[in-house]
Amino acid sequence: MIFFDSTICADFTSATEREWLETNGIGGFASGTISGANTRRYHGILTAATDPPLGRITMLSKLEETVTIGDDNYELSSNQYPNKIHPQVYKFLTSFRLDPFPVWTYSVDGVVIEKRIFMVHGENAVIVRWQIRRTSRRDKRVVSLDVRPLLSFVDYHHLQNVDPEFDGAYLENGSTVSMRPVSDLPTIFFRHDATSIEKTGYWYRDFEYAIGIKRCGAG
């Protein structure tokens, strides 16, 4: 098991220089950094092999997560912009480990949250799971999570830019949301247990991608 404590995780530079990698055995993969900030064009939560083992498309670039504890909101992600890091999740990140999959542990206002990412072998599918690991028995505050997927849908050698032809429409079918923002690329499906789905359709601009130096990975 590879383990990093808050000495690394609470330092944005150190956490961003260390990368993780998950593969699905057919050419698809997920990869990123401990801090959550993408530093190279190959980082993404789901890069699918549409013509295994080739035809790699970055479908899901990253997830923007906000946890609400009582009346307060805390953002559990990081992005690097010109001269600014926002949000600053590393302030809450207490540890990261590969066990064997990537696992993040956050301590947020007295609540300990764990996040795991792993890929399904032989499938272009990735599973992300969040769990409350510890809170005070006397703490009666309601804890909820808002997740905003940032779609890319470009060849994995490329980066997405604002595209007026990008179709943000989606279909709901029970606990599944499907989208096909680019007509000649496959549909993406989101299975979830959310209480509600909101259409936002915002473009995130001006991400900076700096190549990391130190690496860590899991097969």
Secondary structure, DSSP 8 states (H G I E B T S, - for coil): -EEE-HHHHTSHHHHHH-EEEEE-SSS-EEEEETTS---STT-EEEEEEEETTEEEEEEEEEEEEEEEETTEEEE--EEEETTEEEEEGGGTEEEEEESSSEEEEEEETTEEEEEEEEE-TTSS-EEEEEEEEE--TT----EEEEEEEEEEEEETTS-----TT----EEEETTEEEE-SSTTS--EEEE---S-----------------SS-----
